[in-house]
Amino acid sequence: MARFTAENTILAREIITRYPRPKSALIPLLHLAQEQDGHVADDAMEHIAELIGITPAEVLGTCSFYEMFKREPVGNYLVNVCTNIACMLLGGEELLHHLEDRLGIKAGSTTPDGVFTIEDVECIAACTEAPCLQVNYRYFSNVTLDVADALIDDLRQGHRAHEVPRHGILARTRQLLPADRRAGNAVPGVAEEPVWLRTADTGAEAGA
């Protein structure tokens, strides 16, 4: 699967109406594509381009800029181990090597069963809780080797599914805005003001 499903296409169109310019929905739509397939496929980027009226190259430019978006499949669990200065001093590199040995892969690789991918990453802004790692961008701090082993066992057995969903899912609760709270798209060069500007003007007049 690569292009949005019928259900996700409907959701994508709703997301687009939240913004005064369709292009502003680009990053949320990239997240939706990654939620659907676990990574952002080329066909998904083409579909996004069609939906918001830009070129696939523009979608690629944004997708490739942000490390969080993966353009190739990764494991169900993406394990980011910090080895920057605070974590390094408190055992971050040892933690990374331990996980590589435990899973039988090197950083940047995925286990043959497709369950785990390991990445060696720079600071993840939890220096006071070093050494730390993220699994699908959920934080785990003060991670000892024993804690890491227990975490891998729990993830493999599905015991952390309530805490760490598969890669690509950022939130369990879907944000849905009612129509009267969406910005509404404005066409450049057209005199009519978008909904969000008309609402602001009305509010200003009411307060005058």
C-alpha angles and dihedrals in degrees: 000000000000115000115065117280117244090261094049091046088059089048091047091054090050091050090052091056090061091072133065089227122039091222089064088071092063099104095044089050091051088053089050091052091050091047090053099049106012090248138037110266124203091245090052090055090050090051091050090050090054092049097051100032102246134112124273087240090062091051090049091049091059096038093052093047096063118067092209092068112081119203094191128049117275132185124285085254119044108198113200112192116195115223098169120127103286094042092040091056091050098046107283095138092047088050091052093049091046091055091046090054093043094052097034095234138099126242109283092034137102127224114253091249091056094237102113137034120183125207130183104220141183124243114328093190099255099105095142089058097048135189093047141157140183130228110201085341094304111128127241115181138192088023115185122189090258091050089050092051092050091048093052091048092049093048093048091050094046095245093131098047091114090054104034117032120194119288115288098035108109099172137015094212116069115222110228120179121203114240094253091059098050119102094228123219119276120206111228112246095019115121097220111098120235119252094257092056094045090050091050091050092050091051092050091050092048091054095047 
